[in-house]
Amino acid sequence: MSRSLLVKNGIIVTLGDENKVLYDHALLIQDGLIKKIAPQGTFRGKYAKVIDAEGKVVLPGFINSHMHFYSTMVRGLGKAAPSKDFQEVLENLWWRLDKKLTVEDSYYSAVLPLIDAVKRGTTTLIDHHASPFAAKGSLNKIAQAVKEVGLRASLCYELSDRDGAKIAGDGIDENVAFIKRCNKEKDPQLKALFGLHASFTIKDATLEKAAAAGHELGAGFHVHTAEAKSDQDYNINNFNMRVVQRLNKFGILGPKTIAAHCVHVDEDEMNMLRDTGTAVAHNPQSNMNNAVGVADIIKMCQKGILVGLGTDAMTVNMLEEVRVALWAQHLSHNNPSVGFMEALGTLMFNNAKIANRYWDPKVGVLQEGFAADVILMDYWPPTPFDENTFLGHLGFGLSQSFVDTTICGGKVLMENKKLKIDLDEEEIAAKSRELSKKLWARF
């Protein structure tokens, strides 16, 4: 009975390349892994814990391929000047905010969305952090929050030249230190990428140093890529090449790298992303909020690019994000019949493929030997529910339902909609309000 947990009476949806919808099956978790999925009658032993999932759909935990925990304390802030375009959004809000963050702010900015992620069934998040005047130790502090909540996260620090050479050096050092930690510890909860802000805020010399450091450590990169047209304009005017071309020139692209956004990439750049095996993280709510456009994920998927789904800090509710991804494709293509498989596939299939470039044991699929990251959602299907209809139920039914139970690495973090983690959410929120008041005063 070593740390055994049996989930029974639910409808199991495995996802993965051979997605199966299983009735009258149970799922056995042991030592943090999925030990067995089989007909319920085969489970006759005694287990440390049994969860009755009647009236529930059993799914892998959701994965977020692009997040910014550090944005948490901006909620309600009204001091930023109105911005007419994305560059002004950065200058008036985000680049003013990140300069004022402390290491303590970074911890509280992370722990609250992580707790919310438990409630939303999101068990793995790939984050991108910035706190240029408090870079040192910031990733370890965020990692502390990840460990305390009990989820999985890949962390990186946002390298940029916008605050000068010393701050850029601190950014390189923080990435290197955390990557070395993860390489040494091999903690299944923590992974690291080498973070870069964007091509338009990084000089050639800095990009060269970052590439060398990342390659030496065997790390991939996480970089905002052609999010706005201004990124392309800057690179064409200053380097006589487009964004993806420049990143490729310095060896930033590759199967371990995530290019976030890719709203303004042309066909040649898409081919380059495909040929290098670089993953793309689509963030539709953020892109529309910032009025930068809608990435053509249909064309990317047709070309064979691996396109996942991130939220860019707009939410940790992946089901909200994936619905917006679908509506955005309908609107941008002026066709209500396109993009269904491409949009919903970003979350339900591709995010696992991206995460599994880094994680072992693998995540995002209910399969024997995979990590026991499992969620239970309230749902009585009103129409036939099987492999052929699952995505339709997801987009128009499950997405409106509630997460009842969240399990990560075999540990129950929420059950019957009640948190089981050893943290006081009310106390943490109160401390965050106290810190945010001080942050807003410095803003």
Summary of the structure (lengths in Angstrom):
residues: 443
radius of gyration: 21.3
end to end distance: 53.7
largest distance: 68.8
contacts: 1629
relative contact order: 0.16
helix: 43%
strand: 21%
